[in-house]
Amino acid sequence: MRVLPKTQKYWSSLLQTLEGHTSDIKAVTFSPNGQLLASASSDKTIRLWDAATGALRTSLEGHTNRIDAVTFSPNGQLLASASWDNTIRLWDAATGALRTSLEGHTHGVEIVTFSLNGQLLASASYDKTIRLWDAATGALRTSLEGHTGRIKAVTFSPNGQLLASASSDKTIRLWDAATGALRGSLEGHTGGIKAVTFSPNGQLLASASSDKTIRLWDAATGALRGSLEGHTSGVEIVTFSLNGQLLASASYDNTIRLWNVKKREATQKISTNQLIHELSFSADGSHLIIDGELIKINHVSLDVDQSYLESSPCLMVRGDWVAKEMQDILWLPSEYRPTCAAAHGNRIAMGLASGQVSFTEIDAGYTSLTARP
């Protein structure tokens, strides 16, 4: 990487470039234990890297078109890949051996996700269908049809009994994960649905739409429970806290909003300088994770509409910079600005349009740059 004279002395580590892909990187993801990094590319291959050293573990070949998504099973033993060759492949994450190839979609596959117990795999395709597979055997369980637009998201309920799908056709559909039967079609949004997520107890379903709103639904009946308004542009991501009392949303208006689920009111607005790609709460519900950065949320009571944020040392990409504690610390030249990124602890991996993966580990005591180029 090109080192800028004004910043070199402040860098505790430089970007390591992981080379091997010959086309742009479509997705990067860490294994649940953080020991492996998977990268998927338009060059039709997946590469597994040692997250501690950056060494290539193995290259997974077999897809005949670009690979849009990769995900590890909850126990980290399997890796699923989704490709525009209309197939999903299941790989042994430890050895890179192909377990099975899942066929049946008639167009490119864009989404793959495991159920929380790892027994089921759901895939969503540009053919407007969802398929449910047995993750252990690769056998097709059922095909879910009914959406009339592109499917943007699929998610399992915490107990694995329901599957929710969101589409650009402005509807959410609830399916019985065991039988494939349609439980209900949730209508009311006036724009395409971008994301859906279940509350931790599985009783509520939240949907985010390009109509600038979030809707809360009864997961059992499909009845509308409430509508959250305040964003000034389409909402891209929505996620519950572990106790289900808070909801976080990210929008194209470059803000994140925290909502009190019971009162259906916003409690905090966080301004950002770019669109957020990943948003979640920490396991204990005390932090908000924004593109890999851990942000502590302190509040006296959920009945008090106020909170303040305190940063902890994790990483994210903010425009031209790698940031820690919401402060820019490592400037990225144009050729190193990622198409996708994933963070785990003090490590961050960035997929580049060149086909390279940039990988860096920032020391715990690393603070920030005092000068910029």
ZIKACOR-V542928 format. One record per pair of residues at least 12 apart in sequence whose ideal C-beta (glycine too) atoms are under 6 Angstrom apart, sorted by the first residue. I is the first residue (numbers start at 0). GAP is how many residues later the second one is. If there is no record, write none. Layout:
BEGIN
i & gap
I & GAP
I & GAP
END
This chain:
BEGIN
i & gap
0 & 13
0 & 14
1 & 331
3 & 369
5 & 365
5 & 367
6 & 362
9 & 359
11 & 351
11 & 354
12 & 347
12 & 348
14 & 343
14 & 345
15 & 38
15 & 343
16 & 339
16 & 341
17 & 31
17 & 36
17 & 339
17 & 341
18 & 337
19 & 27
20 & 20
20 & 22
20 & 334
21 & 21
21 & 333
22 & 18
22 & 19
22 & 20
22 & 332
23 & 18
23 & 315
23 & 329
24 & 14
24 & 16
24 & 314
24 & 326
24 & 327
25 & 14
25 & 42
26 & 13
26 & 42
26 & 43
26 & 313
27 & 312
27 & 314
27 & 321
27 & 323
28 & 41
28 & 313
29 & 312
29 & 314
30 & 41
30 & 45
31 & 40
31 & 44
32 & 43
33 & 17
33 & 310
34 & 16
35 & 12
35 & 15
36 & 12
36 & 14
36 & 312
37 & 32
37 & 41
38 & 312
38 & 318
39 & 27
39 & 30
41 & 24
43 & 19
44 & 14
44 & 16
45 & 14
45 & 24
45 & 35
46 & 12
53 & 305
57 & 38
59 & 31
59 & 36
62 & 20
62 & 22
63 & 21
64 & 18
64 & 19
64 & 20
65 & 18
66 & 14
66 & 16
67 & 14
67 & 42
68 & 13
68 & 43
70 & 41
72 & 41
72 & 45
73 & 44
74 & 43
75 & 17
76 & 16
77 & 12
78 & 12
78 & 14
79 & 32
79 & 41
81 & 27
81 & 30
83 & 24
85 & 19
86 & 14
86 & 16
87 & 14
87 & 21
87 & 24
87 & 35
88 & 12
99 & 38
101 & 31
101 & 36
103 & 27
103 & 36
104 & 20
104 & 22
105 & 21
106 & 18
106 & 19
106 & 20
107 & 18
108 & 14
108 & 16
110 & 13
110 & 43
112 & 41
114 & 41
114 & 45
116 & 43
117 & 17
118 & 16
119 & 12
120 & 12
120 & 14
121 & 32
123 & 27
123 & 30
127 & 19
128 & 14
128 & 16
129 & 14
129 & 24
129 & 35
130 & 12
141 & 38
143 & 31
143 & 36
146 & 20
146 & 22
147 & 21
148 & 18
148 & 19
148 & 20
149 & 18
150 & 14
150 & 16
151 & 14
151 & 42
152 & 13
152 & 42
152 & 43
154 & 41
154 & 42
156 & 41
156 & 45
157 & 44
158 & 43
159 & 17
160 & 16
161 & 12
162 & 12
162 & 14
163 & 32
163 & 41
165 & 27
165 & 30
167 & 24
169 & 19
169 & 22
170 & 14
170 & 16
171 & 14
171 & 21
171 & 24
171 & 35
172 & 12
183 & 38
185 & 31
185 & 36
187 & 36
188 & 20
188 & 22
189 & 21
190 & 18
190 & 19
190 & 20
191 & 18
192 & 14
192 & 16
193 & 14
193 & 42
194 & 13
194 & 42
194 & 43
196 & 41
196 & 42
198 & 41
198 & 45
199 & 42
199 & 44
200 & 43
201 & 17
202 & 16
203 & 12
204 & 12
204 & 14
205 & 32
207 & 27
207 & 30
209 & 24
211 & 19
212 & 14
212 & 16
213 & 14
213 & 21
213 & 24
213 & 35
214 & 12
225 & 38
227 & 31
229 & 36
230 & 20
230 & 22
231 & 21
232 & 18
232 & 19
232 & 20
233 & 18
234 & 14
234 & 16
235 & 14
236 & 13
236 & 42
238 & 40
238 & 41
240 & 40
240 & 44
241 & 43
242 & 42
244 & 16
244 & 57
245 & 12
246 & 12
246 & 14
247 & 31
247 & 40
249 & 26
249 & 29
253 & 18
254 & 14
254 & 16
255 & 14
256 & 12
259 & 42
266 & 38
266 & 40
267 & 39
273 & 45
275 & 14
275 & 15
276 & 14
277 & 13
290 & 25
291 & 22
291 & 23
291 & 24
291 & 51
292 & 21
292 & 23
293 & 18
293 & 20
294 & 14
294 & 16
295 & 14
295 & 16
310 & 14
310 & 15
314 & 28
314 & 33
316 & 21
316 & 24
319 & 12
326 & 41
328 & 39
328 & 40
335 & 22
337 & 12
337 & 13
337 & 14
338 & 12
338 & 14
345 & 15
345 & 16
346 & 14
347 & 12
END
